[in-house]
Amino acid sequence: MIRILADGVVYHGNGLGGIARYWTETIRAFNAMGESACMELVVPPKSSRPRGLSFNVEGTWRAIRSMLAADIFHSSYYRIWPSMRMIPLVTTVYDWITGDVPLYYSNYNWSAFAAMQKRVVSRSSGVIAISEDVKRRTVELTGFPEDRIEVAHLATGGVFAEDIPPDSDKETFRQLHTGGAPFFVHVGRKNGYKNFRVVLDGYLRIADRTDRHLLAVGGEDTLPDDLAYSVFRAHAEKKVHILPHAPDGTLRLAYAASDGFLSASLGEGFGLPILEALASGAKPILSDIPVYREVAGDMAEYLPPSDPDAWADAMLRDHPWNPEWRERVLGMYSWKKTAEAHLRLYRKLLDQ
């Protein structure tokens, strides 16, 4: 039996975030495979409670016993464990955004964080990268051996794998959030490298020429002051809407009821909302960055992330969704495949 100990530090900062979801789903899938391996989770004190997972709390006797019995430590967020024995350390690398788009971070923050990433990777026995693009950047930036990096794509499931919502539910959502108007949806933060400014700028250029609205889901509760001023200056305050907190069921309806999902991000490690949108009934309109092409392939339209005119033109066009994309996404990406990628790396490091 191979025993993996995951540190669960991601549950201490944001137990409901995308990285925590990755760990929850991967551990659940890993332990359901029926292989001769198990993954145990140890979380820091006062962490969020992982949904549907058993776990121990650091410093307890149960956690210490798990550490003593482990064959591999797996760091969930760039942490070097004070291990009691010399056993392999595996680190998951999510992205290198602080180094790739440093203008969105203070000089200290981005350089210190990137240095910490490199230091932890250099001390690791193996690395899980969440995309081929992250693997490529890891090798470029650290020189880490390719044969000790395994790519474990993220996946989608839960409500996003359920049947497409009926038209009546979509219409109810539109009535509630846009007064019944058709809309494009953006998901995530409205500042920083997510580049929502280009999406909004593009929309405001054509707001008076379309009956479509723009719905921003997730992220901050309000627009930054300069963006809010731009909306009012364009007399579009009744056509730009914010839905800051959306559980998965609501987010699924936002995708399904939309005329397309927009993301102009300047950098990502993967892009989980792309899978959610494709599984829920929305075509993605995306910035032309390598990882987005890796994830979505020919199922999306790609635009320059610095050209608001291109985004404006796209929002005047129709972007029909192909039902075949849903089956492709759910077949290509699954948490079982993510867990299998983890197991391949663990076995390689232990020569099993």
Secondary structure, DSSP 8 states (H G I E B T S, - for coil): -EEEEE--THHHH-TTSHHHHHHHHHHHHHHTS-SSEEEEEEE-TT----TT---EETTSHHHHHHHHH-SEEEESSS-----SS---EEEEE---HHHHSGGGS-HHHHHHHHHHHHHHHHT-SEEEESSHHHHHHHHHHH---GGGEEE------GGGGS----HHHHHHHHHHHHTT--EEEEES-SSGGG-HHHHHHHHHHHGGG-S-EEEEESS-SS--HHHHHHHHHTT-TTTEEEE----HHHHHHHHHHSS-EEE--S--S--HHHHHHHHHT--EEEE--HHHHHHHGGGSEEE-TT-HHHHHHHHTS-----HHHHHHHHHH--HHHHHHHHHHHHHHHHT-
